[in-house]
């Protein structure tokens, strides 16, 4: 999803929520979804909710996909004595939710009058069984009890997987089999979470909330749910494949004179990335199934599944074995390690060179083949192929492959200044945040913009003669550096502050990082600073600091190898790409200790 699409979608969603009252805190005594799977691969949900008494009108929203779902039989009841009686003049407001990212969603808002306990019921019918892909065990409202009843005929099997269930207070799952069906009963006290407009549409970004991923599998596939998911998706995609003579002529033109598969792959990959516009459009099953490859070429636009499908077809035409694969990006609620549409929010292309899988993401303009796709590194993908599908773990670089290496030399000058130079190299994908700044900028604008960034890295000190050079596997930068206001003198000693040193995570300005912070990639960082003082000083004992946890560590050493030289070196390593509940304590402990060391001055005694 493009950043501009996210912003417009989020803004408009907030507008819809504010006018519809979706953010209203609704107190629900109990909610039941009775789900019936039909033999014709359709399903229906009968939903009912008992809403506690409120002094205000309750605005109850029903979000649905107009292309796939049909809402019917909406009933509203008010409690009179011990019984619920139907309200004759119920009020229902319907609105389209037409955005550039989602084009088929609608919302029906049911107005429930105040003054007594109420009940709402309605039915949701859907012809596409694969769309029954998850059960939420979380809620934005106060829900005392949430129940799901699922009736599955014996011609099918219900498979499921629950994530983050350790956060639940109560969860009970049981099933009863009869001659004709299996009845599943699920009861849960849902986790209360903050309202999120995206999640109303089934988009779970940066969430770690309990969710049951679901799939209803024909009995013939009951021991291989992955194969069913693969075969279903492959059947849908087959109709979107095949290249017409116009497309073939263009591919031949682009690869004329090239016979090496790696050269052909690079040419076609760069052609799609540089000439096709990323446009995300979701309409019904179009949220999952790509547009035909020829149409994508004709319009020179599409989203992840469209561009990946076209690229796969182009590579296959040139004899490079290629498939598309379902994936889950780092900010999705789950990894794509269970066969369900709710497991994936992304599609990539996977090609083979000498039988080695190469992951390609045509929506990532800076990605290079044989390097990790940053958004799905170390994540699972489902390769969709004619052999029944295949799980594949996408590799990421090691921290050492993502080394950031600083070499800084300074010399004490007049007026408390230190002047000198710095050089830095970003290896692997540690440079990706810089590479993204190169896009659509000429060299002069790029240097100016990134020079400003490096000034902030050095604590807003002065940089001159700055230059930056992006290459295939490394980005190198250098410049002249002037440090002001960090040296203080008295008659017997000098005090030097080092808080201008690049911090361990230089893209993060906070001293402590919040859970959910995406770091971009794991990394190693080495910073070597040499300061030549204008006068000799007495030797001091080396200052050392070592702190380490399982996958994050810091080693810092301050020495004086000569009587006018101060040398500072630190090595930092973090083998995480995000901050979460499990690692936040260890990461923040090291960041805090680094900050404390930088705030403590070095005191050196003058000789004589």
GUTOR-826410 format. One record per residue (C-alpha): x, y, z; residue in one letter. Coordinates in steps of 0.1 Angstrom, whole numbers, plus 2048, in hexadecimal, padded with zeros to 3 digits. Example, Ala and Ser with C-alpha at 12.3 -4.5 7.8 and 13.67 -1.06 7.14 Angstrom:
<nodes>
87B7D384Ea8897F5847s
</nodes>
This chain:
<nodes>
800800800x80E8227F7x81483C812x7FD856800x7E283C7FDx7E5834822x7E285882Cx7C385F817x7B383F821x7BA845846x7AD869845x78D860833x78784284Ax78A859868x771870858x759853852x75E848876x75886A884x737870872x72A84D877x73484B89Bx74982B896x7618378B1x7448388C9x74A8218E7x72F8068E4x72A7EF902x7207CD8F6x7157B290Ex7197968F5x71E7918D0x7187728BBx722769897x71174A88Bx72474086Cx715725854x72B716839x71870A81Bx7206EE803x7207067E6x73F7177F5x72B735801x72573F825x70E75483Ax71476585Bx6F676D873x70278788Bx6F17938AAx6FD7AA8C6x6ED7B48E7x6F67D98EEx6F67E6911x6DF80391Bx6EC825910x6E0848916x6EA8528F3x6E28448D0x6F98288C7x7078288A3x70E80489Bx72380087Ax7227E2863x73F7E384Ax73E7CC82Cx74B7C6809x7307CE7F0x7407B87D6x7417997EBx72879D808x7037A480Bx6F47B282Bx6D07A9832x6B57A784Dx6C27C2864x6AD7C2883x6AE7D98A1x69E7CF8C2x6987E28E2x6947D1904x6717D5914x6707C3935x6817A1930x67C79F90Ax68A7B08ECx6717BF8D5x6787CB8B1x67B7F08A9x6647F788Cx674818880x69880E880x6B1826870x6CD81A859x6E5830847x6FA82282Bx71A83181Ex734827803x75882680Ex76882D7ECx78D8347EEx7AA8307D8x7B58127EDx7948017F4x7788057DBx75D7EC7E5x7587F180Ax7377FF818x72A80683Bx707804848x703817868x6E580C87Ex6D7826896x6CD8168B7x6B882C8CDx6C28348F1x6B182B911x6B1805914x6C57E690Cx6C47DE8E7x6CC7C38CEx6D67C38AAx6D67A6891x6DF7A386Cx6EB78A853x70A78B83Cx70B77581Dx72A76E809x72F7587EAx7557557EFx75E73D80Ax78374780Ax777769817x770759838x79475E842x794769867x78276D888x78A78B89Cx7927868C1x7957AB8C7x77D7C88C8x77C7EE8C8x75D7EC8DFx7577DE901x74B7BA8FAx7457A4918x742784904x74977C8DFx73C75C8D0x74174B8AEx72D72D8A3x73971D883x726701871x73C6EE858x72D6D2842x7416B2841x74B6BA81Dx7626D482Cx77B6D8848x7806F785Ex7A56FF865x7B171B87Ax7CE72B88Cx7CD7468A7x7E87608ACx7F07758CBx7D77608DFx7ED7648FEx7DE787903x7BA779907x7AA775929x79475991Dx7917438FEx77E7238FAx77C70F8DAx7696EE8D6x7586DB8BAx73C6C08B7x73A6A9898x71A69B88Bx71368586Cx70F6A4856x7246BF865x73C6CC880x7316E8897x74C6FE8A5x7467138C4x75E72F8CCx75A7468EAx7727618F3x776780908x7847978EDx7A27AD8F2x7987D28F3x7AD7E78DBx7AE80A8CFx7988138B0x7AA80F88Fx79881986Fx7AC802859x7A27E386Dx77D7EA866x7867DF842x79B7C184Cx7BC7D3849x7D07CB868x7EF7E2868x8087E2885x7F07CD89Bx7F97B28B3x7D67A88BDx7C77858C0x7B877989Fx7AE757893x7B875186Fx7A073985Ex79B72483Fx77F70D835x78E6F1820x77C6D780Ax77F6B4819x7956A97FDx7B06C2809x7AB6BD82Ex7CF6B2834x7DE6CD81Fx7CE6EF825x7EC701815x7E66EE7F4x7C26F87F4x7CB71D7F9x7E571A7DEx7CE7087C5x7B17217CBx7C873F7C6x7D97307A8x7B7729797x7AD74D79Cx7CE75A78Fx7D0744770x7B575975Fx7CB778764x7E976A752x7F676972Ex80778371Ax7FB7926F9x81179A6DBx8157BF6E5x8237B5708x83979A6F9x8487B26E0x8517CB6FBx8617B0711x8767A46F3x8807C86ECx88B7CD710x8A07AD711x8AE7AE6EEx8D17A06EDx8CF793711x8D276E718x8DE76D73Cx8BF767753x8CC77F76Ex8CF79B755x8AC795747x89E79476Ax8AE7B5773x8A27C6753x87E7BA757x87D7C177Dx88A7E5779x8727EA75Bx8547E3771x8617F678Fx86981577Ax84D816761x82E809774x81B81E78Cx81180F7AEx7EB8137B1x7D97FF7CBx7B57F67C3x7A17DD7D5x77E7D37C8x76F7B37D5x7867967CDx79B7B07BBx7A97B57DEx7BA7937D9x7BA78A7B4x7D079E79Cx7C57B077Dx7CE79F75Cx7F37A3753x7EB7B2731x7D57CC741x7F07D575Bx8087DA73Ex7EF7EF72Bx7E8807748x80C805756x7FE804779x7F27EC794x7F87E17B8x80E7C67C6x7FB7A97B9x7F67B9796x81B7C2792x8287A17A0x81278D789x81C7A176Bx84179E774x83D778779x82D774757x849789746x864774757x85475374Fx85175E72Ax87776372Ax87D740739x88274B75Dx86D735774x85874D788x83974D79Fx8267667B4x8257627DAx80E76D7F6x820780811x81B793831x82F7B3837x83F7BC858x8217D2862x8077B785Cx7F67A7879x804784871x81E77385Dx81476083Ex81973E84Ex7F673184Ex7DF72D82Fx7C5749832x7BE76981Fx7C377B841x7E776F843x7F3784825x7F17A981Cx80B7A9800x8147967E0x8377937D2x8487827B5x8607657BAx87875B79Ex89374079Dx8B6745790x8CA725790x8AF7167A7x8B57317C1x8957447CAx89776A7C5x87B77F7D5x87179D7C0x8597B97CBx8517D07AEx83F7E87C6x8617EF7D8x8738087C2x8958047D3x8967DE7D6x8B27CC7C5x8B17A67BCx8C478F7D3x8BF7A77F0x8A37A480Ax8817B4803x8817CB822x85C7C9829x85B7A282Ax87E799836x87E77A84Cx859775845x847757836x837758813x82173F801x82E7397DEx8107327C7x81A7187ADx80C6FA79Ax81D6E27B3x8056E97CFx8167077DEx83570B7F4x83D71E814x85D732812x86F74582Cx87C76681Ex8A076C828x8AC78C837x8D079983Ax8E379385Ax8EC7B1870x9107AF863x9037B183Fx8F17D1849x9107E1858x91080785Cx93481285Fx93E83586Ax96284286Ax96586587Ax98587987Ex98589B891x9A08B389Cx99C8CD8B7x99C8F08A9x9969138B7x97891F8C9x96E8FD8D7x96A8EF8B4x9738CC8A7x9778C9882x97D8AC86Bx96C893854x955875855x94E85883Ex93283F841x92782082Ex905810830x9067EB825x8EB7D481Bx8C87E2821x8D27F983Ex8D3814823x8B080F818x8A282D82Bx8BC842819x8B58337F7x89183B7F9x89B8607FCx8AC85E7DAx88C8567C7x8808727B1x89C88A7BCx8B98967A7x8DC8937B5x8DD8B77C3x8BC8B57D5x8C58927E2x8E689E7F1x8D58BC801x8B98A8810x8D088C81Dx8EA8A5829x8CF8B4840x8C989184Dx8ED88B856x8EF8AC868x8D389F87Fx8E787E883x904892891x8EE8A78A8x8E88C4890x90D8CB88Bx91C8DA86Bx9238C584Cx9358D282Cx9408C280Bx9278A7810x92388B7F6x91086A7F5x91484D7DDx8FA8327D9x9068117CBx8F67EF7C7x8FF7E17E9x90B7FF7FCx905824801x92383980Ax92385D817x93E875822x94389982Cx9568B2841x9498B4864x94B8D187Ex9418CB8A2x93A8E98B8x9338ED8DDx9408CB8E8x9618D58F8x9658E8919x9868F3929x9928FD94Bx9B5902958x9BD8DD95Fx9A58C9948x98F8C792Ax96C8B9928x95F8A9908x93C89E901x9358838E7x90F8878E2x9158908BEx91E86C8B6x90585A89Fx8EC8478B4x8E78228B0x8C682589Ex8CB84688Cx8A984687Bx89884689Dx89A8668B1x88A8598D1x8A084F8EEx8898318F4x87681F8D9x8518168DBx8447F38D4x83A7F18AFx8578078A3x8647F9882x8897FC880x88B7F485Bx8A57D885Ex8BC7C7876x8DF7D7876x9027D9883x9117FB889x93580488Ex93F828897x96483189Ax96D8558A5x9908628A9x9958858B8x9B78968B7x9BA8B08D3x9D08CF8CFx9E38C78EFx9F08A78FFx9DD89A91Dx9E3880939x9DA85C931x9B885093Fx9AB82D945x99681F928x97182492Cx95E805922x93A7FC920x92C7DA916x9077D2915x8F67B5903x8D77A1901x8CE7838EBx8CC7968CAx8D77BA8D3x8F87C68E0x90E7E58E5x9347E68EBx9438098F0x9678128F8x9788348FDx99E8348FEx9BC84A8F9x9D58388E3x9EC8568E2x9F08748FAx9DC88B8E3x9C48738D4x9A18678E0x9928498CFx96E83F8D3x96081F8C3x93F80F8C7x92F7F18B7x90A7EC8B8x8F77CE8ABx8D17C88AAx8C37A989Ax89F7B689Bx88C7CA880x8707D5897x86B7DD8BCx8527C78CDx8477BC8F0x8627A18F2x8807B68E8x8777DA8F1x8867D8914x8A87CB908x8AA7E58EBx8A0802901x8B87F891Dx8D57FB904x8C981B8F5x8C582B917x8E8820921x8F682E901x8E584F907x8F385192Bx91684A91Ex913865904x90787E91Ex924877935x94288D92Bx966881927x97C89493Fx9A1895936x9BD8A594Ax9D68BB938x9FA8B293CxA108CA950x
</nodes>
